[in-house]
Structure formats: C-alpha cells, structure tokens
Amino acid sequence: MDRRGFLGGCLVLPVALAAGRARAESGPLIKIIFPFAAGGGGDTLCRAIAQEIAPTLDRTVIVENRTGADGLLGIRAVKGASPDGSTVLVTTGPTMYLLPMVETTPSFDTAKDFVPVSLLARFEFAVVVGKGIDAKDWSSFVAEIKANPDKAVFGVPSNGTIPHFTGSKLEKVLGIKMTRVAYRGSAPIITDLIGGHIPFGIVTLSDAIPQHQAGGVRILAVSSAERSPFLPDVPTLKQCGIDLVADGWYGMWLPAGASPDFARQLSDAVAKAMAKPDVKERLMKIGLIPVGSTPEGLTKELADDVALWGSIVKETGYKITN
C-alpha cells in the first residue's frame, strides 16, 4: 500500500451554480481532504462520493488534495479542523493505522483524534513476477527463490506500507532471507519487472492487471480473503498456504468532537452513493470494490487491522523518525 501514491488544488464538483448556492445556504460547505495527489484511484473515489452526497446532504461538497509528508499534512489538517461537519478526511486505512505504529512519536491517535464515518471501498495487492522468474505458479516460485537466493529480491511501492510488511510476513513463513527494494509507487516496479531488473514485487493489484493480461508480468497470488473479482483464476495468499489477508481500503473520518448524528447522516449518504450501479461500475473499473458502512463498521475494520498488523510490524522493528 503506497502512502505516497495510493492511490493539487481544489475542484468544485459539477453542479449547477444556482443549485450550489442553494446548498451552501442550507448548510456549511463540506470540504473532503484527500492527502494524496489528484488523478489516482483514491482521488477518483473522493470525487465520485462528493458528487453523489452533495444533493443528499443539500450542501456544496468540494475535494481538496492536501499532499505532503506521506499523507500526514492532510491528516493533520483535518485533525486540527473545526468539528462542525465542514471538514472530512478520506484516506487509506493503512495510513491511519500503520503511521502511528511506525513513527517514533505518533503524530495522531486515530481513535482519539477522529470520528469514524464509513468504510468506503477495498483494494487488493498482488505478488507479481517478471521475466527474471521462470515459475508459473506459487509453489514453483517458492522453490525457485529458495534455490536461487539472488532472486529473493522484491520491490514495494514504499517502505512502511502493507506490501513492505507483507514481504516481511512471507520472509518469516517461507524461511527465506529476502531483500526489499522501496520504490515510489507500483508503476515503476511493474516497469522494472518487465525489464528484468527485479525478480518480483508486491504491488497494488489494479496496477499489475494490464501487464498481466498483456503477458509482461505474471500475478501469482492476491492478498484478499477471497479470490479477486478482477482475476478469479488467481489464488489468494491463504490458498497458497500463507495465513495472511492483506487488503487495503479507504475510509472517511471527521475531526474529534464532531456530532455523532452528523457522522451517521454522512455515513448513510455515502452508503447510498456506494450502492448506485453507476458508481459501482465506475469504481470497479479502477480496481476499487465499493463498500459503504456504518461508523461502527469502520471502527471494527480499523481495530481488526491494528490487531493483525501490530505484531507483524513490531517484529520487524521498523521505525521512522518524525
């Protein structure tokens, strides 16, 4: 999961000017802060949500890309915002639970500093090999890297991410010493896999599918609990004998002190948006699986992942100085 690229400026979503003024008069403008760059899957998700919830909430909704410091600038902006319902955070789940785990001095406490709204959508990761690996399936892949230590080298979109710690888990379970190479996003890993510059990588599934289908790389396993709807012929890590589910997801939060009633109203509006067939189709095309949940559902998702990854991260001893 890439904190830099997981999937600037402000964009007022396409609504009629008169309607926008009417909504602005009926309640404060809602600003969705997305702490990563425009153009990726998460940004598309934010803009789809904003467009759908504006009429439901009878408000003007805009999206602002507040980038920097691996997502921290946007998170801090919402943490310090007024809890009047005018500022909302949308970011990846791993950003909200991994950053506090790996920072020497945590910048925020997700449970104390934010009010949960909704689990928005899931995305998957994949173990992908390039032309430097001959194996066509998981068991032969494991045998190949065990027999050839120089091939036990893998790329991840960034350090301190789900792919990073998934690699640590594989290293422990398989009993193979591996070398991790951190990139800036999944795309350059795919390029190096095609060129034979790195044997394998752990990347966002949606980034790997086009070249998998074109024959440039091979996806050997996906990280989800069940087989991916995008590649139903590819096994999960669990089916390969690795007891790990390593999904990524996007969630929505309000600043601490926000009204629980408004959080639920916002959650209901998001769930309604995620259930629309055209929204589902739009998000599935970019590798996102729409969810939409209650605030309690988001709280549980976060707690489950903290429990899952806490021990894995601790075992690695990985920390960043902030």
N, C-alpha and C positions, 0 to 999 in steps of 0.2 A: 504494500500500500504505500503509495507515494505521497508524502506530506507536501512536496514541492509542486507536484504536477497533478495530484489527484484532482486527477480529475478531480484593464482598469477602467476605471470610470464608472459613471452611473448611467443607467438606461431606464427611462420611464417606459413601462410596457405599453404595447399598442392598444390604447383605449381612446375613445373619443374624448376630446378636450372638455366638452361640456359635462360628460359623464364623470370625468376625472375630477372636475371642480366640485361636482355634487358629492362625490365620495369624500373628498377632502373636507368638505363642510360637515359631513356627518360623523367624522371621527378623525383622529390624527393619522397622518401618513405613516405607513409601515415601511420601514427600510430593512430588507433582508441583507445582512452582511455575509458575504461568502469570502473566506480568507485566502482564496487561490485565484489564479488568473482566469480571465474570460476565455470562452471558446471550448473548454473541456466538458466532460460529461456532467460533472457537478454543477458547473455554471448553467448548462442547459437545463438541468433539473430545477435549479432555483428559478429560472425564468419561466419555465412551464408552470411551476407552482404559483408564482406571483400572478401570472396571467389568469389562472383559474380561481384563486381565492379572493381576488380584488372585488368582483361582483358579489360573491357570497358574503364577505365581511362588510361590503358597502364602504370600502376605503380605497385610496390610491396606494398601490404597492410598487416599490422600486427595488432593484437589486444593485448593490454596491460591492465591487470587488476590492476588498481591503487586504492587499497582499503584503507579504514580508515575514521574515523570521519563521519560515516553515509553518505558517498559519497562525502564529502567536499574535501578530498585530491585530488581526481581525477578531480573534477570541478575546483579547484584552479590551478591544473597543466595545464589545457587547457586554463584557463583564462590568465595565465602568459606566454603562449607559443607564439612563433613567428606566425604572421598571414600569413605565406607563403603557407598555404594549407597542411602542412605536419603533423599537429596535429588536430584531430577531437574528439569531445566529443559525446558519446552516453550514455544517462541515462534516467531515468524515468521522465516524465513530472512533476509529483508531487514533485520530488526532486527539480526541477528548479523553481517552484512557491511557494511551501509550506515552504521550508527552509528560504527564505527571509522574509516570513510572521511571522515565529515563533522565529527567532533569535533576541535577544535584540539589537545586532548590526549586520545587514545583511553582510554576507561575500562576497556577489556578487549581482549585478543587472543584471538579465538575459537579459533585453532589451539593456543595455549599454555595457555589457562585452562580449556578444556573437553575432554571426551572424547566423540566422536560416538557416537550410538546408532542413530538411524533417521530417514530422511526419511518423514514421516507422511502428508501429503496436500498436494495442489496446489490453488490457486485462481487465478482469472483476473481481469484488468482489462479495461475496455472504454472506447472513445471513444464518448461519448453526447452527442447534441444535443437541444436543447429547441425551443420554438416560435420562438425567435429566429433559428433557422437553417432555411432553406427546403429545403436539399439532402436528397435521399432516399438518396444513395449516396456513397461515398468521393470519387470524382473530382469530382462536382459540389460536394461540401463543400469540398474544397481550392480549387476555382475561386471559390467564394463568399467564403471568408475572405481570399483573395488580393485580390479585387476590393473587399472591404469591411473595411479594417483595424480598424474599430471592433468587428467580430465575431470578431477574433482574440484572444479573451479566454477563458480556460478555468479551471475550478475543479479543485482537487486536495484529497484528504482531509487532507493535512498537508504542510508543507514537509519536504524531506529524505527523501522516500519514492519508491517506484518510479513512481507517477503523476507526481510532480514531475519526475523525470529522464527519464521517457518523453516528457513535454511538451518538455523541452529537446532531446531527440533529434528530435522532429517539427519543431521550430523550425529546427534545422540542416538536416535533409534537405529540407524543403519550401522553405527560404529565406524564411520569413515571420517577422517580428518579432511575438512573442506576449506577452500579459500574463497572468501566473499569479496566481490568487487562491487563497490557502490557507484551507480550512475546517477544521472539527472533525469529520472523518468524511465518509463518502459520502452519507449520508441527507440532510443539508441541501443538498448540491449538487443532488440529484435534485429537491428541493422548489423550488430557485431555477431549475432548468431548466424545470420545468413552468410556473412563473410568468413565465418570460421574462426573468428578472433577470440571467442569464448565458447566453452563447450555447452553450458546450459544456463538457464536463467529462471527466476521466479518473478513473474510479471502479471499485470492486470490482464485477465482473460480477453477482454474486448480488444486490447492492443495486439494480441497474438493471433486472433482468429483469421484476419485477412491473409497473412502469410502462411498460416497453417493450411488454409484452403488452397492457396496457390502453390504449396509444396516447398516453400522456402524454409520453414521450420516445422517441427512436429510437437504437438501438445501431447504429453504423456499422461498427465493427471490434472484434475481440477481440485480446488480447495473446498468446495461446497459440501454440505451434508448429503445432498443427493446429486445425481448427475445433472449437469447443466442443461437447461432448456435450449441453450445455444449450440451445445455439442453433446448430444445424448449418447454418442458412441464412445466417448472418452470416460474412463473410470475416475472415481474420486480417490483422493489420497487414502481414505478409510478402506476403500475396496482394494487398494494396493498394500494394505497392511500397516499404514501409518495412522495411528489413533489421533487424528487432528482434523478439526474443521476450522478453516482459516478464511472465512468470508470477510469482506469489507462491507461497510454500509454508510449511508448518510442519515444524519439526524437533525432535528430542529430544537433549539432551546431559546428561552427568554432569559433576561438577567434575573438574578435573585431578587425576590421581593415583588415580582410580577404577580398579578392576580391569577390564582388557580382557575377561576371561572373563565378568564380570557384564554388561558392556556388550553382549556378544554374546547372552547369555541374555535380556537385556531386549529386545534387537532382535528376537530370534526370537519372543518373546511378542507384541510389537507387530505383527510381520508376520502372525502367526496371527490376531490380532484384526482387522487391516485386511482380511483375506481372507474374513471371515464375511459372508454375504449380507445379514444384517440390519444389520450395522454399515455396510456399503457403502451400503445403501438410506438409512439414517438420515443419513449424511454427504452423500450426493448431494442430498438434499432441501434442504440448506442451502448448496449450491454448492461443496462440497468434493469433490475427486476423490481417493479413498483410494489410498495407495501402499504404504508399508511397505518398508523397505530394510535392507540391511546397514549397519554403521558405515562401511564403505568407500564405499558408495553415497552416504551423506550427505556424506562428505568430498569426493567428486567434485562433487556438486551445489554445494556451497559454493565450491569452487575455480573451477568454471565461471562462477559468477555474479560472483565477485570479478574474474575476468578480463574479463567482459562489461561490468560497470558501472564498474570502476575508471577507465577512460579517459573515460567519459561524465561521471562525477561530477567528475573533475579538470578537464575542460574548462569546466564551469560555474563553478568557483571557489567553490562553495557551502561554507560552514563554519558550525558553531555553536560558541559559546564555552561550555565546561563547567567 
